[in-house]
Amino acid sequence: MSASSLNTIAATALSLTDYRALFERIVASGEPYGPPGGGYGADYTKLNLARARRIGKTLKVLPEVRTAMEGVVPQTWLVITEPWCGDSAQNLPVLEALAALAPAITLRIALRDSTDVIDRFLTNGTRSIPKLVAFDPATEKVLFTWGPRPQAAHDLVMGNKSLPEAGQLSKEALAEALHRWYHENSGAEVQREVAALVGNAR
């Protein structure tokens, strides 16, 4: 990895405003949008946008998390994601809210399918998103990574995969169970996990 690679990627990545505009253009086009070979329909991305908007409006930041974010050292948060990602629709609005509490954080968004940066930050060998990479812009030292989902949600997904195939939930049923978990948790676990990582990075 070159000395300036993370800063270069962040400099050419999208701002939050540009990412939101892209997301809205994709949905407005009515065209299917998904990972290579994924076959995600236009309705799925539209639902993701609706979820992201709702969470952005209703999220309650926990008092202890708000306090933790006040002492953040200067850092860049590079979030690798895509509008087609259901986990991102649930988690990115929470990351946005946390970053907004700390002027020392610069938030940038890189599209997974338009860059190879995700291959440097795999999750158990997979290109899972969203992936938050927090780094010191002065040294490019990676302070921490987070993603693609909170541990309890990840346990739900991996627990299903560990079952014999005949006992596994279908893709649709698993997605329903996962989004139900997200709805009931209301972003609390993402907040606590990221705040803990921020605290350890001071």
C-alpha positions as CSV (number, residue, x, y, z in Angstrom):
1,M,0.0,0.0,0.0
2,S,1.5,3.3,-1.0
3,A,2.1,6.0,1.6
4,S,-0.6,8.3,0.2
5,S,-3.1,5.6,-1.0
6,L,-5.7,6.1,1.7
7,N,-5.7,9.8,1.5
8,T,-5.8,9.6,-2.3
9,I,-8.8,7.3,-2.2
10,A,-10.5,9.5,0.3
11,A,-9.9,12.6,-1.8
12,T,-11.5,11.0,-4.8
13,A,-14.3,9.4,-2.9
14,L,-17.8,10.9,-2.6
15,S,-18.9,13.4,-0.1
16,L,-22.1,12.5,1.8
17,T,-24.0,15.0,-0.2
18,D,-22.8,13.5,-3.5
19,Y,-23.5,10.0,-2.3
20,R,-27.1,10.9,-1.4
21,A,-27.6,12.6,-4.8
22,L,-26.3,9.5,-6.5
23,F,-28.6,7.2,-4.4
24,E,-31.6,9.4,-5.4
25,R,-30.7,9.4,-9.1
26,I,-30.4,5.6,-9.1
27,V,-33.8,5.2,-7.5
28,A,-35.4,7.9,-9.7
29,S,-34.1,6.0,-12.8
30,G,-36.2,3.0,-12.0
31,E,-33.4,0.7,-13.3
32,P,-32.2,-2.4,-11.4
33,Y,-29.0,-1.6,-9.5
34,G,-26.9,-4.2,-7.7
35,P,-23.6,-6.0,-7.3
36,P,-22.1,-7.7,-10.3
37,G,-24.3,-10.7,-11.1
38,G,-26.5,-9.9,-8.1
39,G,-29.8,-9.3,-9.8
40,Y,-31.1,-6.8,-7.3
41,G,-34.3,-5.1,-8.5
42,A,-35.1,-1.4,-8.6
43,D,-37.7,-1.9,-5.8
44,Y,-35.0,-3.2,-3.4
45,T,-32.8,-0.1,-3.9
46,K,-35.9,2.1,-3.5
47,L,-36.7,0.4,-0.2
48,N,-33.1,1.0,0.9
49,L,-33.4,4.7,0.3
50,A,-36.7,4.8,2.2
51,R,-35.1,3.0,5.2
52,A,-32.0,5.3,5.1
53,R,-34.2,8.4,5.1
54,R,-36.4,7.1,8.0
55,I,-33.4,6.2,10.1
56,G,-31.7,9.6,9.4
57,K,-34.9,11.4,10.7
58,T,-35.7,9.2,13.7
59,L,-32.3,8.1,15.1
60,K,-31.7,8.9,18.7
61,V,-28.0,9.2,19.6
62,L,-27.3,7.7,23.1
63,P,-26.1,10.2,25.6
64,E,-22.9,8.2,26.5
65,V,-22.1,7.9,22.8
66,R,-22.6,11.6,22.2
67,T,-20.1,12.2,25.0
68,A,-17.6,9.7,23.6
69,M,-17.7,11.4,20.2
70,E,-16.8,14.7,21.7
71,G,-13.2,13.6,22.3
72,V,-12.4,12.2,18.9
73,V,-8.9,12.8,17.5
74,P,-8.6,14.0,13.9
75,Q,-9.4,11.2,11.6
76,T,-10.9,10.3,8.2
77,W,-13.8,7.9,8.0
78,L,-13.8,6.1,4.7
79,V,-17.0,4.1,4.4
80,I,-17.0,1.5,1.6
81,T,-20.5,0.8,0.5
82,E,-23.2,0.7,-2.3
83,P,-26.8,1.9,-2.5
84,W,-27.9,-1.6,-3.2
85,C,-26.7,-2.9,0.2
86,G,-29.4,-3.5,2.8
87,D,-27.0,-3.5,5.7
88,S,-25.7,-0.1,4.5
89,A,-29.2,1.3,4.5
90,Q,-29.5,0.5,8.2
91,N,-26.0,1.4,9.3
92,L,-24.7,4.3,7.2
93,P,-27.2,6.8,8.6
94,V,-25.9,5.9,12.1
95,L,-22.3,6.4,11.1
96,E,-23.3,9.7,9.5
97,A,-24.9,10.9,12.7
98,L,-21.9,9.9,14.8
99,A,-19.5,11.6,12.4
100,A,-21.6,14.8,12.5
101,L,-21.0,15.0,16.2
102,A,-17.2,15.3,15.8
103,P,-15.8,18.2,13.7
104,A,-12.5,16.3,13.8
105,I,-14.0,13.5,11.6
106,T,-14.0,13.8,7.8
107,L,-16.5,11.4,6.3
108,R,-16.0,10.1,2.7
109,I,-17.8,7.3,0.8
110,A,-16.2,5.0,-1.7
111,L,-18.3,2.8,-3.9
112,R,-17.3,-0.9,-3.5
113,D,-17.9,-1.8,-7.1
114,S,-15.9,1.1,-8.5
115,T,-12.7,0.6,-6.6
116,D,-10.6,-2.2,-5.3
117,V,-10.1,-0.7,-1.8
118,I,-12.5,-3.2,-0.3
119,D,-10.0,-5.9,-1.1
120,R,-7.7,-4.5,1.5
121,F,-10.4,-4.7,4.2
122,L,-12.1,-8.0,3.7
123,T,-14.3,-9.6,6.3
124,N,-13.5,-13.3,6.7
125,G,-12.3,-13.2,3.1
126,T,-15.4,-11.6,1.7
127,R,-16.1,-8.1,0.2
128,S,-18.9,-7.4,2.7
129,I,-20.2,-3.9,3.2
130,P,-20.6,-1.4,4.6
131,K,-17.0,-1.2,5.9
132,L,-15.8,1.7,7.9
133,V,-12.1,2.4,7.8
134,A,-11.0,5.1,10.2
135,F,-7.5,6.4,9.7
136,D,-5.2,9.2,10.7
137,P,-4.9,11.5,7.7
138,A,-1.4,12.7,8.8
139,T,0.2,9.2,9.0
140,E,-2.4,7.0,7.2
141,K,-2.3,4.7,10.2
142,V,-5.6,2.7,10.3
143,L,-7.1,3.5,13.7
144,F,-9.9,0.9,13.5
145,T,-12.3,-0.8,11.1
146,W,-15.9,-1.6,11.6
147,G,-18.5,-3.6,9.6
148,P,-20.4,-4.9,7.9
149,R,-23.0,-5.1,10.6
150,P,-23.3,-5.0,14.4
151,Q,-22.1,-8.2,16.2
152,A,-25.6,-9.4,17.2
153,A,-26.8,-8.9,13.6
154,H,-23.7,-10.7,12.3
155,D,-24.4,-13.6,14.7
156,L,-27.9,-13.9,13.4
157,V,-26.6,-14.2,9.8
158,M,-23.8,-16.5,10.6
159,G,-26.0,-18.7,12.9
160,N,-28.3,-19.2,10.0
161,K,-25.4,-20.2,7.7
162,S,-24.1,-22.7,10.2
163,L,-27.4,-24.7,10.1
164,P,-27.9,-27.7,7.8
165,E,-29.1,-26.4,4.5
166,A,-32.6,-27.9,5.1
167,G,-32.9,-25.9,8.3
168,Q,-31.7,-22.5,7.0
169,L,-34.0,-19.6,6.5
170,S,-34.5,-18.6,2.9
171,K,-32.7,-15.5,1.6
172,E,-36.0,-13.5,1.9
173,A,-36.8,-14.8,5.4
174,L,-33.3,-14.1,6.6
175,A,-33.5,-10.5,5.3
176,E,-36.8,-10.1,7.0
177,A,-35.4,-11.3,10.3
178,L,-32.3,-9.2,10.0
179,H,-34.3,-6.0,9.2
180,R,-36.6,-6.7,12.1
181,W,-33.6,-6.9,14.4
182,Y,-32.3,-3.6,13.0
183,H,-35.7,-2.0,13.6
184,E,-36.0,-3.2,17.2
185,N,-32.4,-2.2,18.0
186,S,-32.8,1.3,16.5
187,G,-29.1,1.8,15.9
188,A,-28.1,1.4,19.5
189,E,-25.6,-1.4,19.0
190,V,-23.8,0.3,16.0
191,Q,-23.4,3.4,18.2
192,R,-22.0,1.5,21.1
193,E,-19.6,-0.5,19.0
194,V,-18.2,2.5,17.1
195,A,-18.0,4.6,20.2
196,A,-15.9,1.9,21.9
197,L,-13.6,1.8,18.9
198,V,-13.3,5.6,18.9
199,G,-12.4,5.6,22.6
200,N,-9.7,3.0,22.1
201,A,-8.2,5.1,19.2
202,R,-7.5,8.2,21.3
